[in-house]
Amino acid sequence: MGTVRVGDLRPGMVLARPALDKTGHVILRDGLPLTDKHVQLLTSWKVEGVDVVGVNDVPLAELEAAAASDPQTKARLESIESRFQGITDEVLLQLRDIVKRRCLSSSVRP
């Protein structure tokens, strides 16, 4: 499963998780094969991306390496890393990676 930007969705792709609006309400259920009409709906609700079955996420290290040349993104990543310094709890480390991936997805597109 991987996140796909709404503009890159194609009919027939299947949602791995429910598509949510900005307030967390379900717009489309998981397991739904997407149609052009669904993509239009997601666009109108200003959904940025959805999780799709069969799409692999780019490894975080690869995204970080691609962003290394951008000083602003590098500073944001360092700030995130400093906030999680000394943390050993696996759940919190997963949260750190989610925050980093979100930061990178807004600045680098593999």
C-alpha positions in Angstrom: 0.0 0.0 0.0 1.2 3.5 -0.8 -0.1 7.0 -0.9 -0.9 8.4 -4.3 -1.7 12.1 -5.0 -5.2 12.6 -6.2 -4.0 14.0 -9.5 -2.1 10.8 -10.2 -5.1 8.4 -9.5 -6.4 6.3 -12.3 -9.7 4.5 -12.7 -9.5 0.9 -11.4 -7.0 1.7 -8.6 -8.4 0.3 -5.3 -8.4 2.2 -2.0 -6.4 0.5 0.7 -7.9 2.8 3.4 -10.9 5.0 3.5 -10.5 8.4 1.8 -11.1 11.1 4.4 -11.9 14.8 4.2 -10.0 17.4 6.1 -12.2 16.8 9.2 -11.7 13.0 9.2 -15.1 12.1 7.7 -15.1 9.1 5.3 -15.7 10.2 1.7 -15.0 6.8 0.0 -14.7 3.4 1.7 -11.6 1.2 1.6 -11.7 -1.6 -1.0 -13.5 0.6 -3.5 -12.2 0.5 -7.1 -11.9 4.1 -8.2 -13.7 5.6 -11.2 -13.3 9.0 -12.9 -16.2 10.2 -10.8 -14.5 9.2 -7.6 -11.4 11.1 -8.6 -13.5 14.2 -9.3 -15.2 13.8 -5.9 -11.8 13.6 -4.1 -10.6 16.7 -6.0 -13.7 18.7 -5.1 -13.2 17.8 -1.4 -9.6 19.0 -1.7 -8.2 15.6 -0.7 -4.4 15.6 -1.4 -3.7 11.9 -1.5 -5.1 8.4 -0.7 -3.7 5.0 0.1 -3.9 2.6 -2.8 -3.5 -1.1 -2.9 -0.4 -2.4 -4.8 1.5 0.9 -4.7 4.8 0.8 -2.7 6.0 3.8 -0.8 9.4 5.1 -1.6 11.8 4.3 1.3 12.2 7.3 3.6 16.0 7.3 3.3 15.6 7.7 -0.5 13.3 10.7 0.0 15.7 12.2 2.5 18.6 11.8 0.1 16.7 13.5 -2.7 15.8 16.4 -0.4 19.4 16.9 0.9 20.1 19.7 -1.6 17.1 21.8 -0.4 18.2 23.9 2.6 14.7 24.7 3.7 13.6 21.0 3.7 16.8 20.0 5.3 16.2 22.4 8.1 12.6 21.2 8.6 13.9 17.6 8.8 16.5 18.5 11.3 13.9 20.2 13.4 11.7 17.1 13.3 14.6 14.9 14.2 15.5 17.1 17.2 12.0 16.9 18.6 12.3 13.1 18.7 15.9 12.9 20.0 16.3 10.4 22.7 12.9 8.7 22.0 13.1 4.9 21.9 9.4 4.0 21.9 8.6 2.3 18.6 5.2 3.9 18.1 6.7 7.4 18.6 9.5 6.6 16.1 6.9 5.5 13.6 5.1 8.9 14.2 8.4 10.6 13.5 8.8 8.8 10.2 5.2 9.7 9.3 5.9 13.4 10.0 9.2 13.3 8.0 7.5 11.6 5.1 4.7 14.2 5.1 7.3 17.0 5.2 9.2 15.4 2.3 6.1 14.7 0.2 5.3 18.4 0.2 8.7 19.3 -1.1 10.1 16.4 -3.1 8.4 14.1 -5.6 10.3 11.0 -6.6 
